[in-house]
Amino acid sequence: MNEPLKGQVLLVDDDAAVAKVLGALLAQAGLTPHVVMSAAEALTCLARRPIDVVISDVRMPGMNGMELLTEVAKGWPEVPVILLTAHGTVPLAVEAMRAGAADFMLKPFDREEILFTVRKALVGAYSEAPRAPLKSRSAFVGQGPALSQALALLAKAATGTATVLVRGESGTGKELAARAVHENSPRREGPFVKLHCAALPDTLLESELFGYEKGAFTGAATRKPGRVELAHGGTLFLDEIGDISPAVQVKLLRVLQEREFERLGGTQTVKVDVRFVAATHRPLEEMVRRGEFREDLFYRLNVVPVWLPPLRERPEDLEALALHFLEVHAKANGRPPFTLTPEGLAALQAQPWPGNVRQLQNFMERLVVLSDGPQLTGADVARELGRQPGLTLMPVAPSPAVEAASGNAEAGTLESRRKDTERHAMEDALKRAGDNRTLAARLLGISRRTLYNKLEEHGLM
């Protein structure tokens, strides 16, 4: 909690006095603020430099904060936006969350609270926004049997109110599945609120889930609703539910059972009408056996389990996915249509894609941006794979001579080679990005959340 903050923050406020005070506060905390006076200037700044977090006033002349939020979601979906307002209410917060805001803060702001909120955004507390609007089944591309079976189950689950647990590897589309459940449910007009559980320590996670009362902790300058309260009448999506601690598991279990809770630092019981959709890539059954995850909570979450297949189990869908992403990213980047030669497709099909659909999507965007077009050949694919050694994660078996010379069998294993490649790729990307993690994630072709998980895995945090 007390570690220095680091990152590029874009501050958008037409009130010069507020902007000056807030900019100085952010700079004192170790952040690099970029202050602009309008939404138009903000979009120009975003186009010219890597930004980790945007803080914008809601009420501004011309394009307001809500409209700026929409534009940022279109052009820079991985950048969280925090809205700042002097007229904070729960309905406004719900509207902001529904529009894709990471969080909101009230004027006059408290130093500790604003740094508390920015810290949550920097560590990736919020699932990345989708790159395109989602409309139920159309969000998923492909017609293979593995995907079709999962979509059929999602369609059945959507019509009810039961808790849904989406299982699958990272990058398989668990947030898409959660949104599809919400958008096809009777709650589709209500809010869809999301929270990435793995990114936050217990203290932050508890305040995010349940909110807090004024004075609950240093920096709690006013009462603030949590994600459970903001999702009233709609759906709460809890991503990476397998990473929450036993203490938070107990409190979450009560909400699932009783649909009631108390805000942090409060005594008043708040009742809510919320549907829960959770997701995880972790083996919850094994965690229950090891005593790491409560058995009663597991059964409360696992009412309707849905498994999303990894991309390697959907080989028949890869061509459709690749062509879809080519079309989407060509339009988004103002490029003419691209075609994919048989050799280009074969080169894509030869890759293991351990990051699944998300990794393929990011790679196709890179091809669109960096290739001359209009045809993408096997050479184009190979060139971009070669530029990003950490992307393919293709381990190469060492020759017997190399292993014998090293005298270390472990050093020559495929797994150790894979980890070395990952680590070197991340170190190189961070160096080229000037330690800007948002930009480093873009260079690697992975999400910011995945980068944080990998950095922690390799001890690079």
N, C-alpha and C positions, 0 to 999 in steps of 0.2 A: 504493500500500500504506500510506503514512503519512498520507494525507489524513484529517482529522477525520471521525468517524462521526456520523451524524445520523439519528434515528428514534425511534419509540416501541416500547419492549421490555417485554413482560409477563413477569415472572419469577414462577414458581410453585414454591414449596418450603416444606414444613412445618417445616424446620429454620431457625429465626429467625437463627441465627448465620451460616449459609451465605448466606441471602437478603440479610442486611445487607452482608456482604463483597462478594458478587457485584453487588448493586445499586450500591454505591459505586464499584466498578470500572467498571461500565457508564456511570455518570454522569461519571466522570473522563474517559472517552473521548469525551464529547459527546452520548451517548445519553440519552434520558429513560426511566428505569426505572419500572415500576409493579409493586410487590411485593405478592403475595397469598400466603396460606398454604394454600390448598386449591384443588382443581379447580373446585369450585362457585363460589368467589369469582372464579376466572379467567373462567368463562363469563359471569358478571355484568359483569365489567370489559369483556370483548369486546363485549358488547351495548351498552355505554354510551359507548365511546370508540374511535377508530381505532387499531389496533395494527399495527405493521409486522412484528414477530417475536415468537414465544412461546418462552420457555425454560422447560422443566418438568422437575422431578425425576420419575424413574420410580416410585419406591416412596413412596407417600403413603397415609395413612389414607383410607378412603372410596374415591372415584374415583381410580384411579392414573393415572400419566402416559400409559400406552398407551390407556386409556379416554378420557382428555382429548383425546388426539390424534385419536381417532375423532370426537368431538363437534366439534372445531375444523374438521375436514375437511368435516363436514356443513354447518355454519353459516357458516364463513369459509374457504372452500377456497383463497383466494388468500394466506392468511397462513401462512408457513412455521413449522413447529414443530421446535425443537431439543430433544432429550431429554438429560437430565443424569443420570448414574448412577455409583455407586461400584462397580458390578459389571459392567463392560464386557467383553463377549466378542463374537467375530464372529457367533455365532448370534443373540445379542441384537440386534446391529446389523442383521442381515439381517431379523429379525422387525420391527424398527422401520421399516426402509426399506420393507418390504412393506406395512406399515400406513399409510405415507404420510409418515413423518418426513423432514424436510429433512436432518437430520444428528444426530449424537449426540456427547456429550463425556463425559469421565471425571472423577470426583472422586478425589483433589484436583485441581482445575483450575489451569491455568497462565494467567496474564493474557494473554499474547500469543496463546496458542492459542484462548482463548475469543473474543477480539476478532477473530481470523482467521476463526473460524467464523461469527460474527455478521455480519461484513463480507460473506461469501459469500452469506448469506441476504438481506441488504439489497440487493445488486446484482442479485438475481434469478437466482442460479445454478441454481435448481431449477425445472423446468417446473411451471406451476401445476397443482394437483390438479384432476381433473375434478369437475364439480358434481354428478354422479350416478354410482352404480356402473356399470361398463361390463361388458356381457355380449356379447362378440363382435359379431355383426352388428347386434344391437339397439341398439348405441351409435350407429349411423348411421340417420338418418331420411330417407326418400325412396326412390323407386323409378325415378327417371329413368335413361335409358340411360347417361349419363356416369358416374353414381355406381355403377350396377350393374356396369359393366365393371371399375371399380376394385376393388369388393368381391369380384368373382369371382377376380381376380388375387391379392388378399390371402388368400382362402380356400385357394388352391392353394399359395401361399408358406408358409402357416402349418404345413402338414403336414411340411415338410422342416426342414433345419437351415441352409440357405444364408442369407447376409447379405442383408438387405432394405434398399433405399434408397427412402424415401418422399419424393416431390417434390410441391411445390405451394405456393401462396401462403400467407401467414400467415392463420390462422383457418380453414383448410379441414379441419382435423381430423387432422393428422399424428400427434399423440400417440394419438388414438383408434385410428388404423390400427396403430400400434406395439403397443398393448395388445391389439387384436384378433388380431394375429399371435401374441403370447405366449399368450393365453388359449385359442387353438385349436391350440396346438402340443403336442408331447409334453412340453414343459418347463413346462406350465401350473402344476404344483405347486411349481416353483422360484420364486425371487425375480424380480420385475420391477423393475429399477433404472434410474433415469433421471438424466440430467445435461444441463443447458442450456449448451452450449459457448460461445456468444457472450457470455455475461454475465461471463466470467472472463478475467483476464489470464493469460499463459502460466504464471507461477509457481503461481497458484492452481489452474489447470486441471490441470496436471501432478500436483499433490498430490491433487486430487480423483479423478483417473483411477487413479493407481497407488498411492496411499497414501504413507506415509512412516515412517521409522524414528525412534526416539527420538534427539533431537539433530540431526536433519537440517537444521533451521533454528531460529531464535529462536522459542520458543513450542512447539516439538515436544517436549512433556513425556513422551510415551509413544508406542509404535508404534501406528499407526492404519491399518486397511485402506482401500484406495481403492474406487471404484465397480466397477472391473473385478473385483476380488477378491470384493466383496459379491455380485456377480451370478453367482458360480460355480454351475453347475447350472441357471441360468435365462437371462434375457434382459437385455442392457444396451441401453438406448435413448439414443442420442446425438443430441440435438436441435440444429439449426443447425450441422451438421458442417462446412459450408462456411466457417465463421468461424474455424477453428483455424489457428494459425500453422504455418509450415513446420517449425519445430523439433518441435512436438507431432505433426505429421503423420508424421514419421519414426518416433517411438516408437509411435504408434498402428498404423502399418503392421506393425511387428514383432509386436504382439499379434494382429493379424488373421491374419498368416501363421503364426506359431509357437505362438500361444496361451500365451505366457509373457512375463514382464516382471520388472523389479526395482523395489522400492519406492524412493521418493526418499530418498537418503542411505544406501541399502543395497547389498549385493553379492549377496545370496541370490536366486536365480532362483525365481520363483513361477509355477507352471503352473496354468492355469485352463481350465474347460470352460464357455464362454460363447457364446451366440448374440448377434450384433450386429444391431440395427436402427438405422439412422441416418435423419435427416431434414434437409431444407434447402429454403429458398425461392430459393437463389442458383443462377445458371447455371454449374454446375460445369464443363461442357464448355468454355465460354469462359474460365473461370479456368485450366483446364489449358493452353489455347492461350497464355494470357498468362504462364504460368509461376507463377501464384499458388497452384495446387493440384497436388500430385503426381499424375502420370498413373497410376503403379502403385497408389497408394492409391485413386484414383477407380475403377479396375477392380476392386479388392478390395471396394469398397463397393457397386458397381453390379451385383452379381450378379443380383438380382431387383429391377428398378426398378418402382415403382408411382407413377403420377401421380394426385393427387387433384384433381378439377375445382373451379374457383372457383364461388362461388354464382351468378355471372352466367351461367354455362354450365349451371345447373340450375334454370331458371325454373319448371319443372313441380314442383319440390320445395319451393318457398318456402312455399306454403300449409300443407303438412304440417309443415314445420319450425316455422312460427309457431304453429300450434295445439298442437304438442307442447310448445314452450317455455311457452306460456300455461298448460298443464295442470301441468307440472313446477313452475313458479315460483309458481303459485297455491297448490299444496299446501305448498311449502316456506315460504311466507310466511303461511300460515294464512288465505288468502283464499278466498272462494267461487269456483266455476268461472266463467271468462270466456268470452264468445263474441266473434267478430270479424265485423263487418258487411262486406258487399261493398265499401263505400267504404273501410273500414279496410284491408282486404286490398289494394285497388288502390293505396292510399297507400304501403303497404309494398313492393309490386311496382314502384313507380315509383322506388325508391331504388337506387343502384348497389351499396351494401354492399361497399365496398372492403376492409373487414375480414372479409368472408365470414361463415361461419356463426357464428363467435364474436361478431362484432359484432351480428348479428341476435339472438342469444341474450341478450346483455347488454341490448339495447334492449327486448326483450319483458319481461325482468325489471323494467326501469324502468317500463314501462307497467302491469304488475301492481301494483307498489308505489304508484305515484302516481295511478292512475286510480280513480274511484269504482266503476265497474263497474255491472252485470255485462257490459254491451256495450261493446266498444271500437270507436269509430267513426273515420272519416277525420279528424274534428276532433281526437280524442284523439291519433292518430298525429302529426298536424301540430303539435299543441301541444308534444309532447315533442321532436320534431325541432327545433322552434324554440328550445327551451330549451338544446339541446346543439348549437351551431353547428359544433363540431369533429367531430360524429358522422357527419353525412351526407357530408361532404366533397364537396358538390355545387358545382362551379365554375360561376359565372355569367359568361357572356361579356359584356365591357364594351361599351357602345355606341361607335360611331365618334366621337361628339362627345367622350366622356370620354377616349378614347385621343388624339384630336387635341389636347385641352387639356393633357394630361399631357406630350405630346411625347416619351414613352418607351414604345416598343412592348413592351419586356420587362416593364414594370410592369403592362401590361394583359393579359398572357398568362394563359390558364387555369391553367397550372401555377403561376405566381407567385401568383395569387389563392388557389389551393388551399393553397400553403405558408403564405401569410399567415394564412389562416383557421385552419389547424392550429396555428400558433405562438400566435396570440392565444387560441385555445381552451385550450391547455395552460397558458399563463401565467395565464389567468383561473382555471382549475381549481386550480392550485397555490396561488394567492393565497387562494381560498376554503377550501382544505384546510389552510391554515397550513403549506404546504410539505411536508405529509404525502403521499408519493407513492402509497401504497396507497389512501388516500381519494381523491386526485386521479384515479387510474385508474378508480375506481368512478364518480366524477362524470362522466367522459368516456365511460363505457361500453366501456372497453377493458381488456385484461389489464395487469397490472403490468409484465410483460416487454415488451409492445408500447409502453407509455409510456416505459420506459427507452430503447428503440431510437429512438423519435421525439424524445425529449429530446436524445439524442446527435446525431441527424441535424440538429437545429435549433440545436445549440450551447448548449443550456440545462442541461447537466449541471453 
